[in-house]
Amino acid sequence: MQIYGKNVAREKLQTKDKIKKVYLSNKFKDNEIITLIKKRNINPILLDMRDLDKMCKGLHQGIILEVEDVKTYSLEDIIPNIDKEYPLVVLLDHIEDPHNFGAIIRSCEAFGVDAIIIPNDRSVDITGTVVKASVGTIEKVKIIKVTNLNNTIKKLKDYGYWVVGTDMEGTVYTDIDYKMKTALIIGNEGKGISRLVSENCDYLAKIPMSGTVNSLNASVACGIFLAEINRSRGV
């Protein structure tokens, strides 16, 4: 997988993760990153900016890293091993925009989410764009991939989780007591959460709005919910 941009590259170079190749603009002048590359004993491949542009459609800032794919987990790898009174996981119901996904990952890391659960199909995958949008926080959040969200919800309930879905027809989100094992579901950017997923939720919750728009960006809604969950728990 290719990741790109100075912030993401700096974060990655400071880990012990394997880095296969580093591509640099021949005019790259960030001394901190250059020092990190030297410490890792990596010989960067110097290229013209136009060649880097051909390799990467995003804003690479003169640096592209070829790295191992981000590690993902199964539900059984993570959920039984969360040793907290009130665990918090976030399920994404077929989010499609990589920038949204990256921003959600960033919010999840900021608010101490224990895992993010995504479906294998009909959903954005982990790409360089997602990594960049997460500002490197994807390295600090466990991502679980599942085949079927509805089956996953049922398994989470077996583990004692209460499932909260975001829905404009639901209860006001501040009226719910989140002092419980919580699985928060964020819906697709255009369609929201699917009917079957909605039917499997224990709670449906909404963010009241007074303006002319009737919905929020998925990553914004996620951040608002996570902040309220932490506030409700006294975090």
C-alpha positions as CSV (number, residue, x, y, z in Angstrom):
1,M,0.0,0.0,0.0
2,Q,1.1,3.6,-0.7
3,I,0.8,6.3,1.9
4,Y,1.7,9.9,1.3
5,G,2.1,13.3,2.8
6,K,4.5,14.7,5.4
7,N,2.5,14.1,8.5
8,V,1.6,10.5,7.7
9,A,5.2,9.8,6.6
10,R,6.7,11.3,9.7
11,E,4.3,9.3,11.9
12,K,5.1,6.1,10.0
13,L,8.9,6.6,10.0
14,Q,8.8,6.9,13.8
15,T,7.3,3.4,14.2
16,K,9.2,0.1,13.8
17,D,6.9,-1.0,11.0
18,K,8.4,-2.2,7.8
19,I,8.8,0.4,5.1
20,K,9.4,-1.1,1.7
21,K,10.3,2.0,-0.3
22,V,10.5,5.8,0.1
23,Y,9.9,8.0,-2.9
24,L,11.1,11.6,-2.5
25,S,10.9,14.7,-4.6
26,N,14.4,15.7,-5.7
27,K,13.6,19.1,-4.1
28,F,12.3,17.7,-0.8
29,K,13.7,19.8,2.1
30,D,12.0,18.7,5.3
31,N,15.1,18.0,7.4
32,E,13.2,16.2,10.2
33,I,11.8,13.6,7.8
34,I,15.1,13.3,5.9
35,T,16.8,12.6,9.3
36,L,14.2,9.9,10.1
37,I,14.8,8.3,6.8
38,K,18.5,8.1,7.4
39,K,17.9,6.7,10.9
40,R,15.9,3.9,9.3
41,N,18.8,3.2,6.9
42,I,16.5,3.7,4.0
43,N,17.8,4.8,0.6
44,P,15.1,7.0,-0.8
45,I,14.3,7.0,-4.5
46,L,14.5,10.5,-5.8
47,L,12.0,11.5,-8.5
48,D,10.7,14.6,-10.2
49,M,7.4,16.0,-8.8
50,R,5.7,15.1,-12.1
51,D,6.7,11.4,-11.6
52,L,5.3,11.5,-8.0
53,D,2.1,13.0,-9.3
54,K,1.7,10.1,-11.7
55,M,2.2,7.6,-8.8
56,C,-0.3,9.3,-6.5
57,K,-3.5,11.2,-7.1
58,G,-3.6,12.8,-3.7
59,L,-1.6,15.7,-2.2
60,H,1.7,13.9,-1.5
61,Q,3.8,17.0,-0.6
62,G,6.8,15.4,-2.2
63,I,6.9,12.1,-0.3
64,I,5.3,8.7,-0.9
65,L,6.0,5.6,1.2
66,E,5.3,2.0,0.1
67,V,4.3,0.1,3.3
68,E,2.6,-3.1,4.5
69,D,-1.2,-3.0,4.5
70,V,-2.7,-1.8,7.7
71,K,-3.4,-4.7,10.0
72,T,-7.0,-5.7,10.5
73,Y,-8.6,-8.0,13.0
74,S,-11.6,-10.4,13.4
75,L,-14.3,-9.7,16.0
76,E,-13.1,-12.6,18.1
77,D,-9.5,-11.2,18.1
78,I,-10.6,-8.0,19.9
79,I,-14.0,-7.9,21.5
80,P,-13.5,-10.6,24.2
81,N,-10.2,-9.1,25.2
82,I,-11.3,-5.5,25.9
83,D,-10.7,-5.1,29.6
84,K,-12.9,-2.1,30.4
85,E,-16.1,-1.5,32.4
86,Y,-17.7,0.4,29.5
87,P,-16.1,-0.6,26.2
88,L,-17.0,1.5,23.1
89,V,-16.9,0.3,19.5
90,V,-18.0,2.1,16.3
91,L,-19.6,0.3,13.4
92,L,-19.7,1.9,10.0
93,D,-22.7,0.9,7.9
94,H,-21.1,1.1,4.4
95,I,-19.3,4.4,4.6
96,E,-18.0,5.1,1.0
97,D,-16.0,8.3,1.3
98,P,-12.3,7.8,2.2
99,H,-12.0,11.3,3.7
100,N,-15.0,10.6,5.9
101,F,-13.5,7.3,7.0
102,G,-10.2,8.9,7.8
103,A,-11.8,11.7,9.8
104,I,-13.9,9.1,11.7
105,I,-10.8,7.2,12.6
106,R,-9.2,10.4,13.9
107,S,-12.2,11.1,16.1
108,C,-12.3,7.5,17.3
109,E,-8.7,7.7,18.4
110,A,-9.2,11.1,20.1
111,F,-12.2,9.8,22.1
112,G,-10.7,6.4,23.1
113,V,-12.8,4.1,21.0
114,D,-11.7,0.5,21.4
115,A,-12.3,-0.7,17.8
116,I,-13.9,0.3,14.5
117,I,-15.9,-2.3,12.7
118,I,-16.3,-2.2,8.9
119,P,-17.9,-4.6,6.4
120,N,-15.7,-6.3,3.8
121,D,-18.0,-5.4,0.9
122,R,-19.7,-2.2,-0.4
123,S,-17.6,0.0,1.9
124,V,-14.5,2.1,1.5
125,D,-11.3,0.1,2.1
126,I,-8.2,1.2,3.9
127,T,-6.2,3.2,1.3
128,G,-3.5,5.9,1.3
129,T,-6.2,8.5,1.2
130,V,-7.8,7.1,4.3
131,V,-4.5,7.0,6.1
132,K,-3.7,10.6,5.2
133,A,-7.2,11.8,6.3
134,S,-6.7,10.0,9.6
135,V,-3.5,12.0,10.1
136,G,-1.7,8.8,11.0
137,T,-4.1,7.9,13.9
138,I,-5.1,4.7,12.0
139,E,-1.9,3.1,13.5
140,K,-3.5,3.6,17.0
141,V,-7.0,2.3,16.4
142,K,-7.9,-1.4,15.9
143,I,-9.9,-2.0,12.7
144,I,-12.2,-5.1,12.6
145,K,-13.4,-6.4,9.2
146,V,-16.6,-8.4,9.1
147,T,-18.7,-10.2,6.5
148,N,-22.1,-9.3,7.7
149,L,-23.0,-6.3,9.9
150,N,-26.3,-7.7,11.2
151,N,-24.7,-10.9,12.3
152,T,-21.9,-8.9,13.9
153,I,-24.5,-6.8,15.8
154,K,-26.1,-10.0,17.2
155,K,-22.7,-11.2,18.3
156,L,-22.0,-7.9,20.0
157,K,-25.2,-8.3,21.9
158,D,-24.1,-11.7,23.0
159,Y,-21.0,-10.1,24.4
160,G,-23.3,-7.7,26.4
161,Y,-23.2,-4.6,24.1
162,W,-26.1,-2.2,23.7
163,V,-26.4,-1.0,20.1
164,V,-27.1,2.7,19.3
165,G,-27.9,3.6,15.8
166,T,-27.9,7.2,14.4
167,D,-31.3,8.1,12.9
168,M,-33.1,11.4,12.5
169,E,-36.3,9.8,13.9
170,G,-34.7,8.6,17.1
171,T,-34.4,9.8,20.7
172,V,-32.3,12.9,21.3
173,Y,-28.8,11.6,21.7
174,T,-28.2,13.3,25.0
175,D,-31.2,11.5,26.6
176,I,-29.4,8.1,26.5
177,D,-27.3,6.9,29.4
178,Y,-24.1,5.5,27.9
179,K,-22.8,3.9,31.0
180,M,-22.9,0.5,29.3
181,K,-21.0,-1.5,26.8
182,T,-21.8,0.6,23.7
183,A,-21.7,-0.1,20.0
184,L,-22.4,3.1,18.0
185,I,-23.5,2.7,14.4
186,I,-22.8,5.5,11.9
187,G,-24.7,5.2,8.6
188,N,-23.9,5.6,5.0
189,E,-23.3,9.2,3.8
190,G,-26.5,9.2,1.6
191,K,-28.8,6.6,2.9
192,G,-28.0,6.5,6.7
193,I,-28.2,3.1,8.4
194,S,-29.9,0.3,6.5
195,R,-33.4,-0.9,7.5
196,L,-32.1,-4.3,8.8
197,V,-29.4,-2.7,10.8
198,S,-31.9,-0.2,12.2
199,E,-34.2,-3.0,13.3
200,N,-31.4,-4.6,15.2
201,C,-30.5,-1.5,17.2
202,D,-31.5,-1.2,20.9
203,Y,-31.6,2.6,20.6
204,L,-32.0,5.0,17.7
205,A,-30.6,8.4,18.5
206,K,-30.6,11.8,16.7
207,I,-28.7,15.1,17.0
208,P,-31.3,17.9,17.1
209,M,-30.7,20.7,14.5
210,S,-32.2,24.1,14.1
211,G,-30.8,25.1,10.7
212,T,-32.1,24.4,7.2
213,V,-30.0,21.2,6.7
214,N,-31.5,17.9,7.9
215,S,-28.4,15.8,8.3
216,L,-24.7,16.1,9.2
217,N,-21.5,14.8,7.6
218,A,-21.0,11.2,8.9
219,S,-17.6,12.1,10.5
220,V,-19.1,15.2,12.2
221,A,-22.0,13.2,13.6
222,C,-19.6,10.5,14.8
223,G,-17.5,13.1,16.6
224,I,-20.5,14.7,18.3
225,F,-21.8,11.3,19.5
226,L,-18.4,10.2,20.8
227,A,-18.0,13.5,22.7
228,E,-21.4,13.0,24.3
229,I,-20.7,9.4,25.2
230,N,-17.5,10.4,27.0
231,R,-19.3,13.3,28.7
232,S,-22.1,10.9,29.9
233,R,-19.5,8.6,31.3
234,G,-17.6,11.4,33.1
235,V,-14.5,11.1,30.9
